Amino acid sequence: MPGLILPETPEWAHPVWHLFVIRHLKRDALQKHLAEEGVETLIHYPVPPHRSEAYSEQGAGSVSLQNTEELADTVLSLPIGPHLDNRSQNHVIKTIRWFCLNN
């Protein structure tokens, strides 16, 4: 899908997901579109940790950490868990697919 970055796992890994985090350069617009379609999402760490108030005393806010800042701007946690039936999963997939193909 254009603009969509999915999590990658090595072949040897057997992840047990508690979060399913995707990335998209138009994350805010994607989140809005998903909300309009009834899909709840979360943004974990919308502020890069080094720029958060928790680290303000260390003076790290003036440092540029490009990867961390990019992740803070692009990550989006999708719904995941046993409460999602196949229909709900397909709705999330179709909604994201539509957004990626039309934006």
ChimeraX commands (.cxc) that place a marker at each C-alpha (Angstrom):
marker #1 position 0.00,0.00,0.00 radius 0.5
marker #1 position 1.32,3.46,-0.86 radius 0.5
marker #1 position 2.63,5.30,2.18 radius 0.5
marker #1 position 1.93,2.46,4.61 radius 0.5
marker #1 position 4.73,0.89,6.64 radius 0.5
marker #1 position 3.82,-2.33,8.46 radius 0.5
marker #1 position 5.78,-3.90,11.31 radius 0.5
marker #1 position 8.39,-6.40,10.19 radius 0.5
marker #1 position 9.46,-9.50,12.04 radius 0.5
marker #1 position 12.40,-11.78,11.24 radius 0.5
marker #1 position 11.54,-15.28,10.02 radius 0.5
marker #1 position 12.79,-16.85,13.25 radius 0.5
marker #1 position 10.57,-14.66,15.46 radius 0.5
marker #1 position 7.15,-15.62,16.77 radius 0.5
marker #1 position 5.77,-12.33,18.06 radius 0.5
marker #1 position 2.98,-12.08,20.58 radius 0.5
marker #1 position 1.49,-8.73,19.67 radius 0.5
marker #1 position -0.01,-6.53,22.36 radius 0.5
marker #1 position 0.14,-3.51,20.05 radius 0.5
marker #1 position -0.03,-3.46,16.26 radius 0.5
marker #1 position 1.70,-0.26,15.24 radius 0.5
marker #1 position 1.78,0.92,11.64 radius 0.5
marker #1 position 3.41,4.00,10.17 radius 0.5
marker #1 position 2.12,6.48,7.63 radius 0.5
marker #1 position 3.39,9.92,6.60 radius 0.5
marker #1 position -0.21,11.17,6.67 radius 0.5
marker #1 position -0.85,9.57,10.04 radius 0.5
marker #1 position -3.18,12.27,11.36 radius 0.5
marker #1 position -5.36,12.17,8.25 radius 0.5
marker #1 position -5.40,8.37,8.36 radius 0.5
marker #1 position -6.39,8.42,12.03 radius 0.5
marker #1 position -9.20,10.87,11.27 radius 0.5
marker #1 position -10.44,8.70,8.40 radius 0.5
marker #1 position -10.38,5.58,10.57 radius 0.5
marker #1 position -12.31,7.40,13.32 radius 0.5
marker #1 position -14.92,8.50,10.79 radius 0.5
marker #1 position -15.30,4.84,9.84 radius 0.5
marker #1 position -15.70,3.77,13.48 radius 0.5
marker #1 position -12.17,2.45,14.01 radius 0.5
marker #1 position -10.51,3.53,17.25 radius 0.5
marker #1 position -6.75,4.05,17.20 radius 0.5
marker #1 position -4.11,5.40,19.56 radius 0.5
marker #1 position -0.89,7.32,19.16 radius 0.5
marker #1 position 1.66,6.13,21.67 radius 0.5
marker #1 position 4.37,8.71,22.38 radius 0.5
marker #1 position 3.10,11.54,20.13 radius 0.5
marker #1 position 5.94,13.64,21.53 radius 0.5
marker #1 position 9.45,12.25,21.05 radius 0.5
marker #1 position 10.70,11.14,24.47 radius 0.5
marker #1 position 13.71,13.48,24.36 radius 0.5
marker #1 position 11.34,16.42,23.82 radius 0.5
marker #1 position 8.92,15.42,26.57 radius 0.5
marker #1 position 8.62,17.22,29.87 radius 0.5
marker #1 position 9.98,14.13,31.64 radius 0.5
marker #1 position 13.43,14.80,30.15 radius 0.5
marker #1 position 13.34,18.60,30.13 radius 0.5
marker #1 position 15.88,18.89,32.94 radius 0.5
marker #1 position 18.46,16.93,30.93 radius 0.5
marker #1 position 18.34,19.50,28.14 radius 0.5
marker #1 position 17.69,16.83,25.52 radius 0.5
marker #1 position 14.92,18.88,23.88 radius 0.5
marker #1 position 17.43,20.85,21.85 radius 0.5
marker #1 position 18.97,17.68,20.42 radius 0.5
marker #1 position 17.74,16.47,17.03 radius 0.5
marker #1 position 17.00,12.74,16.95 radius 0.5
marker #1 position 15.64,12.34,13.45 radius 0.5
marker #1 position 14.43,8.73,13.71 radius 0.5
marker #1 position 12.70,9.31,17.03 radius 0.5
marker #1 position 11.02,12.46,15.75 radius 0.5
marker #1 position 9.87,10.72,12.55 radius 0.5
marker #1 position 8.40,7.84,14.53 radius 0.5
marker #1 position 6.53,10.25,16.81 radius 0.5
marker #1 position 4.98,11.85,13.72 radius 0.5
marker #1 position 4.05,8.65,11.88 radius 0.5
marker #1 position 3.16,5.80,14.27 radius 0.5
marker #1 position -0.44,4.72,14.77 radius 0.5
marker #1 position -1.62,1.82,16.92 radius 0.5
marker #1 position -4.45,-0.18,15.41 radius 0.5
marker #1 position -7.03,-2.20,17.31 radius 0.5
marker #1 position -5.80,-5.68,18.18 radius 0.5
marker #1 position -7.05,-8.47,20.40 radius 0.5
marker #1 position -9.42,-11.39,20.70 radius 0.5
marker #1 position -12.44,-9.05,20.76 radius 0.5
marker #1 position -11.98,-8.33,17.04 radius 0.5
marker #1 position -13.92,-10.73,14.87 radius 0.5
marker #1 position -13.09,-11.33,11.19 radius 0.5
marker #1 position -15.65,-8.77,10.07 radius 0.5
marker #1 position -14.09,-6.06,12.26 radius 0.5
marker #1 position -10.58,-6.97,11.10 radius 0.5
marker #1 position -11.64,-6.78,7.47 radius 0.5
marker #1 position -13.27,-3.40,8.09 radius 0.5
marker #1 position -9.99,-2.02,9.47 radius 0.5
marker #1 position -8.01,-3.45,6.54 radius 0.5
marker #1 position -10.44,-2.15,3.91 radius 0.5
marker #1 position -10.56,1.30,5.52 radius 0.5
marker #1 position -6.77,1.60,5.56 radius 0.5
marker #1 position -6.49,0.23,2.03 radius 0.5
marker #1 position -9.02,2.80,0.75 radius 0.5
marker #1 position -7.16,5.63,2.46 radius 0.5
marker #1 position -3.77,4.57,1.09 radius 0.5
marker #1 position -5.04,4.23,-2.44 radius 0.5
marker #1 position -6.89,7.56,-2.39 radius 0.5
marker #1 position -4.44,9.88,-0.62 radius 0.5
marker link #1:1,2 radius 0.2
marker link #1:2,3 radius 0.2
marker link #1:3,4 radius 0.2
marker link #1:4,5 radius 0.2
marker link #1:5,6 radius 0.2
marker link #1:6,7 radius 0.2
marker link #1:7,8 radius 0.2
marker link #1:8,9 radius 0.2
marker link #1:9,10 radius 0.2
marker link #1:10,11 radius 0.2
marker link #1:11,12 radius 0.2
marker link #1:12,13 radius 0.2
marker link #1:13,14 radius 0.2
marker link #1:14,15 radius 0.2
marker link #1:15,16 radius 0.2
marker link #1:16,17 radius 0.2
marker link #1:17,18 radius 0.2
marker link #1:18,19 radius 0.2
marker link #1:19,20 radius 0.2
marker link #1:20,21 radius 0.2
marker link #1:21,22 radius 0.2
marker link #1:22,23 radius 0.2
marker link #1:23,24 radius 0.2
marker link #1:24,25 radius 0.2
marker link #1:25,26 radius 0.2
marker link #1:26,27 radius 0.2
marker link #1:27,28 radius 0.2
marker link #1:28,29 radius 0.2
marker link #1:29,30 radius 0.2
marker link #1:30,31 radius 0.2
marker link #1:31,32 radius 0.2
marker link #1:32,33 radius 0.2
marker link #1:33,34 radius 0.2
marker link #1:34,35 radius 0.2
marker link #1:35,36 radius 0.2
marker link #1:36,37 radius 0.2
marker link #1:37,38 radius 0.2
marker link #1:38,39 radius 0.2
marker link #1:39,40 radius 0.2
marker link #1:40,41 radius 0.2
marker link #1:41,42 radius 0.2
marker link #1:42,43 radius 0.2
marker link #1:43,44 radius 0.2
marker link #1:44,45 radius 0.2
marker link #1:45,46 radius 0.2
marker link #1:46,47 radius 0.2
marker link #1:47,48 radius 0.2
marker link #1:48,49 radius 0.2
marker link #1:49,50 radius 0.2
marker link #1:50,51 radius 0.2
marker link #1:51,52 radius 0.2
marker link #1:52,53 radius 0.2
marker link #1:53,54 radius 0.2
marker link #1:54,55 radius 0.2
marker link #1:55,56 radius 0.2
marker link #1:56,57 radius 0.2
marker link #1:57,58 radius 0.2
marker link #1:58,59 radius 0.2
marker link #1:59,60 radius 0.2
marker link #1:60,61 radius 0.2
marker link #1:61,62 radius 0.2
marker link #1:62,63 radius 0.2
marker link #1:63,64 radius 0.2
marker link #1:64,65 radius 0.2
marker link #1:65,66 radius 0.2
marker link #1:66,67 radius 0.2
marker link #1:67,68 radius 0.2
marker link #1:68,69 radius 0.2
marker link #1:69,70 radius 0.2
marker link #1:70,71 radius 0.2
marker link #1:71,72 radius 0.2
marker link #1:72,73 radius 0.2
marker link #1:73,74 radius 0.2
marker link #1:74,75 radius 0.2
marker link #1:75,76 radius 0.2
marker link #1:76,77 radius 0.2
marker link #1:77,78 radius 0.2
marker link #1:78,79 radius 0.2
marker link #1:79,80 radius 0.2
marker link #1:80,81 radius 0.2
marker link #1:81,82 radius 0.2
marker link #1:82,83 radius 0.2
marker link #1:83,84 radius 0.2
marker link #1:84,85 radius 0.2
marker link #1:85,86 radius 0.2
marker link #1:86,87 radius 0.2
marker link #1:87,88 radius 0.2
marker link #1:88,89 radius 0.2
marker link #1:89,90 radius 0.2
marker link #1:90,91 radius 0.2
marker link #1:91,92 radius 0.2
marker link #1:92,93 radius 0.2
marker link #1:93,94 radius 0.2
marker link #1:94,95 radius 0.2
marker link #1:95,96 radius 0.2
marker link #1:96,97 radius 0.2
marker link #1:97,98 radius 0.2
marker link #1:98,99 radius 0.2
marker link #1:99,100 radius 0.2
marker link #1:100,101 radius 0.2
marker link #1:101,102 radius 0.2
marker link #1:102,103 radius 0.2
view
